[in-house]
Amino acid sequence: MKTRIDDQSKPQTMIQEKYTKRYQNLKVAEALSNNHLYPFACNELSSIIDLGYSQLPKDLKAFIFRDCLSAFRLLPDMNTSAAVSAANLLVKSVESAFPKQKKNLAIVEFKQAKVALKRRTKSHDEHIDLPSLPQDILVHIFSFLDVYSLLSSSQVSRSWNQATSEGSLWRSLFDLHFSHKVSIHIHPGFDWREAFKNEYILYKSSKMLRSGRGYCSYCDSVVWHDNLRCPKKQCRLKSGKKPLDLMLTHQVVNYLLGTTSSSDESDSEDEAVRGLWAYPTLQ
């Protein structure tokens, strides 16, 4: 009798291990500790909770809960508008899906993080002393940033705002993301930032870019992309300049669940994209 019970439990144990291994391969916990990847990881956690939490085995739900707590505890260290927006989205998902006890614990962590963030931001504002770097040096530094970081940097100071508006920065981003998808007519005074904004909001890859994910055929993995390429050095050498196949957030969830069903992104995420461009121009 004991042998029969053990035999019946094996398939269930194997399924749980499969889910857990897939989730660990996604490296969500590691991404939460990265200032650039933090918003992507929070958005991904939110989607996993919204689209698949009820289908996950108990052990994996424990991993999800742990990473949500980590996300809230790390929020004060991020201190960017994208991070705060992503954390707010995550706590809404937690409130709607987690059982009462876990939900209450997560909400307490989130509220404590918001208080700590507010205090840290106030202290930072009182002691901030930015060096006055020449505009050409600032532009060169900003050329290494992604879209989220560039937009966030525009809110730091007037000089940074002016540097981040440099057309060459937005032309490089446009060429990287859209030159192979759209054709445009360039004329004197052409606004590359506005052109990028329009394509980013209009084109469906805006959601793919926002997921931070891509599939690398060379290592057969779902990875956090580094400027649209696999972060693994050996894969970058093999691929040359070829970009990864970008993934929508719900496709990552499908990978985790082992399904192939399609799903529309939420309205709140559409609003989040437009919110990226709501930053006022510093006077």
Backbone bond lengths (Angstrom), bond angles and torsions (degrees), N, CA, C in turn:
res aa  C-N    CA-C-N  psi(-1)  N-CA   C-N-CA  omega(-1)  CA-C   N-CA-C  phi
1 M - - - 1.469 - - 1.520 110.79 -
2 K 1.289 116.64 -42.22 1.453 121.25 179.29 1.520 111.29 -63.07
3 T 1.345 115.96 -40.06 1.466 120.29 179.34 1.515 110.46 -63.22
4 R 1.337 117.63 -38.48 1.461 121.01 -179.18 1.518 110.68 -65.18
5 I 1.328 117.33 -42.10 1.467 120.94 179.14 1.521 110.22 -64.25
6 D 1.325 116.34 -42.25 1.467 119.70 179.33 1.523 110.55 -62.38
7 D 1.334 116.99 -40.96 1.462 120.65 179.61 1.528 111.20 -63.43
8 Q 1.346 116.42 -38.77 1.463 119.67 -179.70 1.517 112.31 -70.33
9 S 1.320 116.56 -28.10 1.467 120.12 -178.01 1.518 112.78 -80.15
10 K 1.329 117.26 -18.62 1.466 120.23 -177.07 1.524 113.28 -61.19
11 P 1.358 119.49 -48.30 1.468 118.68 179.83 1.516 112.69 -58.43
12 Q 1.345 116.90 -41.56 1.460 120.33 -179.94 1.525 111.08 -64.47
13 T 1.333 115.70 -40.75 1.463 120.02 178.22 1.518 111.13 -64.09
14 M 1.322 117.11 -40.18 1.464 121.25 179.32 1.519 111.23 -65.27
15 I 1.331 117.13 -37.87 1.466 121.11 178.61 1.524 110.28 -64.98
16 Q 1.332 116.43 -44.46 1.454 120.26 178.94 1.522 111.38 -61.91
17 E 1.321 116.34 -41.45 1.465 120.84 179.24 1.521 110.99 -64.74
18 K 1.343 116.60 -36.62 1.457 121.07 179.76 1.524 110.71 -64.45
19 Y 1.340 116.29 -46.78 1.460 121.01 177.94 1.528 110.96 -59.72
20 T 1.323 115.09 -47.06 1.461 120.22 -176.95 1.521 111.39 -63.05
21 K 1.338 116.41 -41.88 1.463 120.01 179.62 1.525 110.88 -64.09
22 R 1.322 117.00 -41.65 1.465 119.91 178.61 1.523 110.69 -61.96
23 Y 1.315 115.76 -43.07 1.463 119.31 -179.13 1.522 111.07 -65.37
24 Q 1.310 116.95 -42.11 1.462 120.21 178.59 1.527 111.23 -63.72
25 N 1.337 116.20 -34.91 1.464 119.94 177.83 1.518 112.32 -66.41
26 L 1.320 116.93 -23.13 1.467 120.34 178.61 1.527 112.11 -72.85
27 K 1.339 117.11 -19.17 1.469 122.85 175.87 1.532 112.31 56.12
28 V 1.315 115.94 45.00 1.466 120.78 179.13 1.524 110.91 -67.40
29 A 1.329 117.13 -44.01 1.463 120.87 -178.54 1.530 111.40 -59.42
30 E 1.327 116.71 -40.87 1.465 120.28 179.12 1.526 110.79 -65.80
31 A 1.326 116.51 -38.95 1.465 120.69 -178.26 1.525 111.32 -65.85
32 L 1.322 117.41 -31.91 1.466 120.55 -179.59 1.526 112.14 -63.67
33 S 1.312 117.09 -24.71 1.467 121.11 179.92 1.525 112.36 -87.12
34 N 1.333 116.07 -1.98 1.461 121.65 -178.86 1.519 109.38 -102.84
35 N 1.321 117.34 122.68 1.467 121.76 -175.61 1.522 112.33 -56.99
36 H 1.318 117.04 -37.67 1.463 121.38 -179.86 1.525 111.62 -74.67
37 L 1.327 117.74 -40.88 1.461 121.72 -174.64 1.527 114.03 -86.05
38 Y 1.325 117.11 -14.87 1.468 120.79 -176.79 1.536 113.21 -50.71
39 P 1.342 119.80 -50.35 1.475 118.59 -179.92 1.524 112.75 -61.50
40 F 1.334 117.20 -39.28 1.459 120.66 178.52 1.526 110.71 -62.26
41 A 1.338 115.96 -43.82 1.468 120.37 -178.17 1.527 111.08 -65.25
42 C 1.333 117.00 -40.57 1.467 120.40 177.80 1.530 110.73 -63.79
43 N 1.329 116.35 -43.44 1.463 119.65 178.77 1.527 111.27 -62.96
44 E 1.328 115.89 -37.69 1.456 119.75 179.40 1.530 110.98 -68.06
45 L 1.321 117.12 -42.77 1.462 120.92 175.47 1.525 110.46 -58.44
46 S 1.317 115.85 -43.45 1.465 120.72 179.55 1.524 111.32 -60.02
47 S 1.322 116.63 -42.82 1.464 120.91 179.83 1.530 111.63 -68.10
48 I 1.320 116.33 -39.50 1.470 119.73 177.70 1.531 109.92 -60.72
49 I 1.325 115.42 -42.44 1.463 120.00 179.74 1.530 110.94 -67.18
50 D 1.326 117.08 -44.63 1.462 121.30 -176.93 1.525 112.31 -68.63
51 L 1.332 116.43 -40.52 1.463 120.59 -170.83 1.525 114.99 -98.26
52 G 1.347 117.18 -20.47 1.453 116.09 -172.70 1.511 117.06 -145.67
53 Y 1.334 118.33 4.13 1.468 120.15 -173.67 1.522 112.30 -58.21
54 S 1.327 117.31 -42.77 1.465 120.86 -177.26 1.526 112.65 -65.45
55 Q 1.350 117.11 -20.73 1.453 121.15 -177.90 1.526 113.23 -90.79
56 L 1.322 116.61 -9.02 1.460 120.62 -173.79 1.522 111.39 -82.33
57 P 1.334 116.82 146.65 1.466 120.30 175.91 1.528 110.65 -68.92
58 K 1.309 116.00 162.22 1.456 122.41 -174.49 1.522 112.35 -58.08
59 D 1.329 116.96 -43.24 1.466 120.04 -177.84 1.528 111.70 -61.58
60 L 1.327 116.43 -40.07 1.457 119.60 -179.13 1.523 110.95 -72.39
61 K 1.320 117.31 -33.93 1.469 120.02 175.38 1.527 110.44 -59.54
62 A 1.334 116.05 -34.02 1.464 119.95 177.63 1.527 111.02 -66.23
63 F 1.338 117.26 -37.85 1.470 121.41 175.87 1.534 110.23 -64.26
64 I 1.329 116.42 -43.60 1.461 121.24 -179.99 1.525 110.39 -61.48
65 F 1.323 116.31 -45.48 1.464 121.78 179.05 1.522 110.72 -59.91
66 R 1.329 115.76 -45.92 1.466 120.47 179.38 1.524 111.40 -59.40
67 D 1.323 117.28 -43.47 1.464 120.58 -177.87 1.527 111.76 -71.18
68 C 1.316 117.45 -30.68 1.470 119.97 175.47 1.524 110.25 -65.68
69 L 1.321 116.55 -43.35 1.461 119.67 176.71 1.531 110.51 -61.57
70 S 1.327 116.55 -41.98 1.470 120.47 178.57 1.525 110.75 -62.08
71 A 1.325 116.19 -40.35 1.462 120.63 -179.79 1.526 110.66 -59.81
72 F 1.315 116.65 -44.08 1.463 120.16 -179.00 1.529 111.28 -70.91
73 R 1.323 117.80 -38.71 1.465 120.97 179.49 1.518 111.94 -66.59
74 L 1.339 116.60 -30.89 1.471 120.73 -177.79 1.525 112.98 -86.37
75 L 1.322 116.94 -11.42 1.470 120.15 -175.97 1.530 113.81 -54.03
76 P 1.345 120.02 -44.09 1.476 118.83 -179.83 1.520 113.93 -59.87
77 D 1.335 117.14 -24.52 1.465 120.47 -179.69 1.531 112.05 -80.87
78 M 1.311 117.60 -15.77 1.468 121.51 -177.24 1.525 111.32 -84.70
79 N 1.328 116.09 -55.27 1.462 121.46 172.73 1.520 113.82 54.88
80 T 1.329 117.73 46.18 1.462 122.27 172.36 1.523 108.12 -130.03
81 S 1.316 116.34 155.59 1.465 119.89 -179.46 1.521 111.13 -63.70
82 A 1.336 117.22 -35.80 1.466 120.80 178.97 1.522 110.84 -65.02
83 A 1.340 116.65 -39.07 1.467 120.71 179.17 1.518 111.34 -66.24
84 V 1.323 116.38 -43.23 1.468 120.73 -179.74 1.526 110.58 -64.45
85 S 1.326 117.21 -42.98 1.467 120.83 179.05 1.525 111.08 -62.28
86 A 1.334 116.05 -42.25 1.461 120.56 -179.62 1.523 111.27 -66.40
87 A 1.333 116.97 -39.44 1.466 120.83 178.71 1.524 110.88 -66.44
88 N 1.333 116.81 -38.47 1.465 120.93 177.03 1.523 110.95 -63.07
89 L 1.330 116.56 -40.34 1.461 120.87 177.77 1.527 110.53 -65.43
90 L 1.329 116.31 -39.67 1.457 120.82 -179.11 1.528 111.59 -65.31
91 V 1.320 117.23 -42.28 1.465 119.01 -177.75 1.530 110.90 -66.61
92 K 1.328 117.62 -30.60 1.459 120.51 175.61 1.529 110.66 -64.92
93 S 1.308 116.58 -40.45 1.463 120.53 177.71 1.526 111.11 -65.67
94 V 1.326 115.29 -41.13 1.465 120.69 178.15 1.526 110.54 -60.13
95 E 1.319 115.81 -44.26 1.466 120.74 -178.79 1.529 112.23 -62.61
96 S 1.319 116.24 -32.25 1.460 119.79 -175.25 1.527 113.80 -87.02
97 A 1.337 117.88 -19.20 1.472 119.30 -171.41 1.524 115.61 -122.47
98 F 1.316 118.35 -30.64 1.460 119.92 -174.76 1.530 111.69 -73.40
99 P 1.326 117.85 149.00 1.463 120.46 172.19 1.525 109.65 -64.39
100 K 1.313 116.51 160.47 1.460 123.09 -168.95 1.529 113.76 -52.58
101 Q 1.331 117.32 -49.59 1.458 119.78 -175.63 1.522 111.91 -64.20
102 K 1.320 117.25 -47.69 1.465 120.52 179.12 1.528 111.09 -66.22
103 K 1.315 116.14 -38.25 1.467 119.92 178.69 1.527 110.63 -61.01
104 N 1.316 116.73 -45.46 1.470 120.26 -179.24 1.524 111.54 -63.46
105 L 1.334 116.93 -41.02 1.463 120.39 178.80 1.527 110.97 -63.31
106 A 1.331 115.90 -42.88 1.469 120.01 -179.06 1.525 111.22 -66.43
107 I 1.317 117.18 -39.78 1.463 120.86 -179.61 1.531 110.51 -65.38
108 V 1.329 116.65 -39.53 1.465 120.19 176.76 1.528 110.35 -60.15
109 E 1.337 116.91 -45.08 1.472 120.80 177.90 1.517 110.90 -60.19
110 F 1.328 116.20 -42.13 1.462 120.45 -178.79 1.533 111.28 -64.23
111 K 1.317 116.78 -45.20 1.468 120.06 -179.37 1.521 111.30 -64.76
112 Q 1.323 116.70 -39.72 1.465 120.25 177.13 1.525 110.83 -64.37
113 A 1.327 116.05 -37.85 1.464 120.22 179.13 1.527 111.03 -66.15
114 K 1.334 117.28 -39.45 1.465 120.53 179.58 1.526 110.99 -64.74
115 V 1.330 116.61 -38.94 1.467 120.71 177.37 1.519 110.50 -64.66
116 A 1.337 116.27 -45.81 1.468 120.95 179.29 1.516 111.11 -63.57
117 L 1.327 116.57 -38.96 1.460 121.07 179.01 1.518 110.92 -63.95
118 K 1.325 116.36 -42.48 1.464 120.89 180.00 1.523 111.14 -62.71
119 R 1.331 116.34 -43.47 1.463 120.15 178.89 1.517 111.68 -65.62
120 R 1.313 116.12 -42.43 1.464 120.44 -178.93 1.525 111.18 -66.36
121 T 1.326 116.24 -39.96 1.456 120.47 178.90 1.516 111.32 -64.12
122 K 1.331 116.31 -42.01 1.464 120.99 178.91 1.516 110.89 -62.98
123 S 1.335 116.04 -43.99 1.462 120.62 179.34 1.520 111.33 -64.75
124 H 1.351 115.76 -38.99 1.458 120.80 179.94 1.520 110.58 -65.51
125 D 1.333 116.67 -40.98 1.464 120.92 -179.55 1.515 111.59 -65.19
126 E 1.343 116.42 -33.21 1.466 120.39 -178.10 1.525 112.36 -74.53
127 H 1.339 116.74 -26.09 1.462 120.40 -174.46 1.528 113.66 -113.66
128 I 1.334 116.56 4.56 1.459 118.89 -176.47 1.523 111.54 -65.27
129 D 1.299 116.72 135.85 1.464 122.59 -179.07 1.524 107.61 -144.06
130 L 1.321 115.65 83.22 1.453 120.31 -175.78 1.532 111.18 -79.92
131 P 1.324 117.19 134.17 1.462 119.52 176.77 1.527 110.55 -70.23
132 S 1.308 115.88 147.16 1.463 120.91 -179.80 1.528 108.68 -89.60
133 L 1.304 116.01 86.16 1.459 121.08 -179.82 1.521 109.65 -85.12
134 P 1.329 117.59 148.26 1.474 120.70 175.95 1.521 110.13 -59.99
135 Q 1.338 116.22 149.65 1.460 121.14 -176.83 1.524 112.50 -59.54
136 D 1.330 117.81 -38.56 1.460 119.06 -177.46 1.534 111.54 -66.00
137 I 1.342 117.02 -32.89 1.459 120.16 177.38 1.526 110.13 -71.76
138 L 1.331 116.88 -41.04 1.460 120.58 177.56 1.530 110.59 -60.67
139 V 1.329 115.71 -44.10 1.465 119.98 179.85 1.522 110.49 -61.18
140 H 1.334 116.28 -41.19 1.464 120.00 178.95 1.532 110.65 -63.19
141 I 1.321 117.19 -42.97 1.467 121.16 179.10 1.523 110.15 -63.37
142 F 1.331 116.40 -43.68 1.463 120.87 -176.99 1.530 112.02 -70.13
143 S 1.316 117.18 -17.07 1.470 119.52 179.89 1.524 112.02 -66.53
144 F 1.338 116.91 -14.94 1.463 120.58 179.58 1.532 112.41 -92.21
145 L 1.343 117.29 -1.70 1.455 120.42 -175.36 1.523 112.22 -90.07
146 D 1.338 114.85 155.91 1.462 121.06 172.61 1.524 108.95 -85.86
147 V 1.318 116.85 178.53 1.468 121.43 -175.59 1.520 111.99 -60.10
148 Y 1.332 116.53 -48.76 1.462 120.52 -178.01 1.526 111.22 -58.23
149 S 1.326 116.20 -48.64 1.459 121.28 -177.05 1.523 111.38 -66.29
150 L 1.325 116.78 -36.34 1.465 120.58 179.80 1.526 110.68 -65.39
151 L 1.326 116.27 -44.07 1.458 120.18 179.12 1.524 111.75 -66.68
152 S 1.326 116.57 -38.85 1.461 119.87 177.81 1.527 110.95 -65.76
153 S 1.322 116.56 -38.63 1.465 120.96 -179.53 1.520 111.62 -64.80
154 S 1.324 116.01 -27.60 1.471 119.43 -178.42 1.520 112.25 -65.41
155 Q 1.348 117.12 -15.69 1.460 120.97 -178.19 1.522 114.08 -96.40
156 V 1.323 117.32 0.63 1.462 120.48 -175.47 1.525 111.99 -74.27
157 S 1.306 117.41 -46.79 1.468 121.58 -177.80 1.528 109.42 -159.48
158 R 1.319 116.11 170.05 1.464 120.12 179.67 1.526 111.87 -62.99
159 S 1.350 115.66 -42.33 1.469 118.81 -178.57 1.523 110.99 -66.38
160 W 1.322 116.93 -37.82 1.457 120.18 177.73 1.516 110.80 -68.73
161 N 1.316 116.27 -38.35 1.462 120.33 178.05 1.526 110.70 -61.10
162 Q 1.321 115.46 -42.53 1.465 119.95 179.36 1.529 110.81 -65.79
163 A 1.331 116.78 -40.65 1.461 120.61 -178.51 1.529 111.60 -68.13
164 T 1.321 116.98 -38.88 1.462 119.88 -178.53 1.526 112.29 -73.25
165 S 1.313 117.57 -11.35 1.466 120.97 177.25 1.526 112.08 -89.08
166 E 1.323 116.92 -1.83 1.461 121.97 -179.43 1.528 110.19 -57.73
167 G 1.328 115.54 127.64 1.457 121.17 -175.70 1.519 114.43 -59.60
168 S 1.333 117.38 -33.61 1.466 120.18 -177.44 1.527 111.79 -63.67
169 L 1.345 116.93 -31.85 1.460 120.47 178.52 1.521 110.78 -65.21
170 W 1.322 115.46 -44.97 1.458 120.42 -176.63 1.526 111.71 -76.69
171 R 1.331 116.47 -27.96 1.463 118.55 175.17 1.529 109.93 -66.97
172 S 1.343 116.64 -40.52 1.466 120.19 178.65 1.527 110.74 -62.93
173 L 1.337 116.27 -42.59 1.459 120.39 178.39 1.530 110.91 -65.93
174 F 1.329 116.30 -39.39 1.462 120.74 178.56 1.530 110.03 -62.43
175 D 1.327 116.04 -46.55 1.465 120.49 179.81 1.529 111.09 -62.08
176 L 1.327 116.15 -38.12 1.451 120.65 -178.49 1.527 112.16 -66.61
177 H 1.337 116.28 -42.41 1.458 120.39 -172.12 1.528 115.08 -97.77
178 F 1.349 117.39 -31.57 1.460 118.42 -167.32 1.522 116.33 -127.70
179 S 1.332 118.95 -9.41 1.464 119.22 -173.33 1.525 112.36 -61.11
180 H 1.348 117.37 -28.55 1.461 120.46 -179.21 1.526 112.11 -88.77
181 K 1.348 117.23 0.44 1.461 120.71 -177.03 1.531 113.15 -114.12
182 V 1.324 116.99 -30.34 1.470 119.79 -175.61 1.521 109.93 -135.08
183 S 1.323 115.56 156.62 1.466 121.37 174.24 1.519 107.46 -117.07
184 I 1.309 116.93 140.10 1.456 121.27 -177.93 1.522 110.25 -132.55
185 H 1.322 115.10 156.59 1.462 121.20 176.89 1.522 108.35 -98.79
186 I 1.319 116.17 116.14 1.460 121.31 -178.39 1.525 109.35 -92.68
187 H 1.311 116.43 131.76 1.465 121.87 -179.56 1.528 109.05 -134.70
188 P 1.325 118.51 165.99 1.466 120.34 179.10 1.528 111.27 -55.59
189 G 1.316 116.45 133.79 1.453 120.55 -179.60 1.520 113.74 80.50
190 F 1.328 116.69 13.25 1.466 121.06 -178.26 1.529 110.12 -59.41
191 D 1.336 117.01 132.59 1.463 122.93 -176.95 1.521 109.32 -96.14
192 W 1.351 116.57 101.15 1.462 121.01 -177.05 1.521 112.01 -70.38
193 R 1.313 116.69 -33.42 1.469 119.16 178.27 1.530 110.15 -63.88
194 E 1.315 116.66 -44.97 1.464 120.70 179.67 1.527 110.71 -65.48
195 A 1.340 116.18 -37.90 1.466 120.23 178.88 1.528 110.46 -63.94
196 F 1.336 115.93 -43.25 1.461 119.68 178.67 1.520 110.47 -64.55
197 K 1.333 116.22 -43.68 1.470 121.05 -179.91 1.524 110.84 -57.15
198 N 1.335 116.54 -46.97 1.461 120.65 -177.54 1.522 111.83 -62.76
199 E 1.328 116.83 -44.29 1.461 120.16 -179.75 1.528 111.36 -70.08
200 Y 1.328 115.81 -36.57 1.467 120.47 -178.97 1.527 110.89 -62.51
201 I 1.332 115.99 -42.17 1.462 120.57 179.97 1.520 111.40 -75.52
202 L 1.332 116.73 -39.57 1.459 121.24 -174.38 1.519 112.88 -76.76
203 Y 1.341 115.71 -46.14 1.467 119.14 -171.32 1.519 111.24 -77.64
204 K 1.291 117.15 141.36 1.467 121.78 -175.01 1.522 112.92 -61.97
205 S 1.344 117.21 -21.39 1.461 118.33 -178.49 1.519 111.74 -70.47
206 S 1.362 117.36 -9.65 1.461 118.81 175.71 1.517 109.60 -56.87
207 K 1.345 117.02 -38.65 1.455 120.73 177.82 1.521 110.90 -70.65
208 M 1.322 116.10 -35.36 1.461 119.33 177.76 1.526 110.73 -67.12
209 L 1.339 115.76 -42.36 1.454 119.59 178.53 1.513 110.03 -62.76
210 R 1.344 116.19 -36.43 1.446 120.60 -177.47 1.535 112.22 -71.53
211 S 1.319 118.07 -21.68 1.461 120.20 179.64 1.521 111.30 -74.11
212 G 1.340 116.75 -27.14 1.462 120.15 -177.55 1.512 113.98 74.92
213 R 1.327 116.35 6.69 1.461 120.94 -173.06 1.523 112.77 -110.78
214 G 1.312 114.23 153.55 1.450 121.18 173.47 1.512 109.87 -152.98
215 Y 1.328 116.07 158.89 1.463 120.36 176.29 1.517 108.71 -103.99
216 C 1.334 115.58 125.56 1.465 121.51 178.02 1.524 108.89 -101.12
217 S 1.320 115.75 117.27 1.468 120.20 -178.85 1.529 111.68 -74.60
218 Y 1.324 116.84 -19.49 1.463 119.80 -177.43 1.531 111.99 -75.45
219 C 1.331 117.13 -35.93 1.468 119.78 176.97 1.521 111.23 -111.08
220 D 1.355 115.55 4.14 1.463 121.60 177.51 1.522 111.01 51.93
221 S 1.339 115.46 52.95 1.462 120.02 -175.65 1.522 111.39 -140.11
222 V 1.334 114.60 151.88 1.470 121.35 168.31 1.520 105.90 -88.27
223 V 1.335 117.07 120.93 1.465 120.50 -172.74 1.525 110.67 -128.35
224 W 1.327 115.19 161.83 1.462 120.73 167.51 1.529 106.33 -79.76
225 H 1.316 117.17 116.31 1.465 117.96 -173.36 1.526 111.96 -76.29
226 D 1.292 115.24 152.39 1.459 123.80 177.48 1.519 106.98 -115.78
227 N 1.356 115.91 99.50 1.473 120.51 -173.78 1.524 111.10 51.61
228 L 1.333 115.30 48.13 1.465 124.76 175.06 1.524 113.52 72.01
229 R 1.332 117.73 11.78 1.455 120.94 179.34 1.520 110.36 -126.23
230 C 1.330 115.34 159.59 1.462 120.79 179.93 1.529 109.44 -65.25
231 P 1.337 117.82 137.11 1.468 119.86 -179.74 1.529 113.35 -71.87
232 K 1.339 117.28 -13.74 1.462 120.15 -179.06 1.524 110.67 -78.85
233 K 1.307 116.07 127.98 1.463 121.90 -173.68 1.520 112.61 -58.59
234 Q 1.325 117.18 -41.99 1.462 119.87 -177.36 1.527 111.30 -65.25
235 C 1.311 116.44 -34.07 1.472 119.99 178.55 1.530 110.67 -71.71
236 R 1.319 116.62 -37.87 1.470 120.55 178.87 1.528 110.63 -63.97
237 L 1.329 116.11 -37.69 1.461 119.78 178.62 1.525 111.13 -66.78
238 K 1.333 116.52 -38.05 1.456 120.68 -179.16 1.530 112.03 -72.94
239 S 1.323 116.81 -37.05 1.465 120.94 -173.37 1.513 113.88 -84.05
240 G 1.343 117.10 -18.30 1.455 119.20 -175.53 1.517 109.92 67.29
241 K 1.333 117.12 -125.84 1.458 121.24 179.11 1.533 112.28 -100.36
242 K 1.307 117.01 6.72 1.458 120.53 -178.73 1.529 110.34 -67.93
243 P 1.352 118.17 126.14 1.470 120.20 -179.78 1.524 111.82 -75.87
244 L 1.324 115.23 162.02 1.458 121.08 175.97 1.523 110.72 -70.45
245 D 1.321 115.93 164.87 1.458 120.86 168.45 1.521 106.62 -80.62
246 L 1.343 116.98 108.89 1.460 120.37 -177.19 1.525 110.83 -69.65
247 M 1.324 115.58 153.51 1.458 121.43 -176.08 1.519 110.89 -125.13
248 L 1.323 116.00 142.04 1.450 121.92 170.03 1.522 109.08 -74.30
249 T 1.321 116.59 155.26 1.457 120.04 -179.11 1.523 111.61 -59.23
250 H 1.330 117.02 -40.92 1.470 118.07 -178.18 1.531 111.53 -68.87
251 Q 1.345 117.04 -22.43 1.460 119.25 175.43 1.527 110.69 -70.28
252 V 1.334 116.26 -33.44 1.463 120.20 175.57 1.529 109.46 -66.14
253 V 1.333 116.13 -40.55 1.464 120.33 177.59 1.527 110.21 -63.12
254 N 1.339 116.23 -41.51 1.466 120.27 177.55 1.526 111.22 -61.14
255 Y 1.338 115.97 -39.13 1.467 120.15 176.69 1.523 109.96 -60.55
256 L 1.324 116.33 -44.17 1.455 120.65 -179.37 1.523 111.51 -63.04
257 L 1.332 115.88 -42.07 1.459 120.85 -177.04 1.523 112.62 -82.60
258 G 1.341 116.32 -13.83 1.458 119.35 -177.36 1.509 112.70 73.83
259 T 1.359 116.24 32.24 1.460 121.64 -179.98 1.519 109.93 -116.78
260 T 1.328 116.52 171.29 1.463 121.81 179.18 1.512 111.42 -127.54
261 S 1.327 117.30 12.65 1.466 120.37 -178.53 1.517 110.62 -71.17
262 S 1.324 116.14 152.17 1.463 121.42 179.05 1.507 109.04 -95.25
263 S 1.333 115.28 159.35 1.463 120.30 179.15 1.508 108.78 -155.98
264 D 1.321 116.24 139.98 1.457 120.92 177.70 1.516 109.53 -79.48
265 E 1.322 115.69 146.60 1.448 119.51 174.87 1.518 108.80 -72.02
266 S 1.315 117.11 155.99 1.449 120.96 -175.16 1.516 111.88 -74.23
267 D 1.351 116.04 158.07 1.454 121.34 177.39 1.520 110.86 -62.50
268 S 1.333 116.44 -33.81 1.457 119.71 -179.41 1.513 111.20 -63.14
269 E 1.343 117.59 -32.28 1.466 120.37 178.11 1.516 110.61 -72.63
270 D 1.359 117.53 -35.79 1.452 120.02 175.80 1.522 110.58 -61.93
271 E 1.337 115.66 -39.95 1.457 119.83 177.64 1.516 111.03 -66.02
272 A 1.321 116.18 -34.61 1.465 120.49 -179.81 1.522 111.21 -64.45
273 V 1.341 117.18 -36.96 1.463 120.56 178.56 1.524 110.36 -62.60
274 R 1.311 115.91 -48.50 1.462 119.22 179.77 1.518 111.36 -66.01
275 G 1.336 115.35 -29.84 1.450 119.29 178.43 1.508 113.14 -64.87
276 L 1.315 116.60 -25.22 1.459 120.59 177.28 1.520 111.68 -58.08
277 W 1.337 114.89 -33.09 1.463 120.14 -173.04 1.524 111.71 -99.70
278 A 1.332 116.34 13.03 1.466 120.23 -177.83 1.516 112.54 -88.75
279 Y 1.327 117.30 0.33 1.455 119.98 -179.51 1.529 111.31 -62.02
280 P 1.300 118.79 130.80 1.456 120.13 176.92 1.525 110.98 -74.73
281 T 1.302 116.26 154.50 1.460 120.85 175.74 1.511 109.41 -81.39
282 L 1.321 117.82 125.72 1.461 121.63 -179.74 1.522 109.89 -67.91
283 Q 1.292 114.85 136.90 1.463 120.05 -179.68 1.532 110.48 -94.67
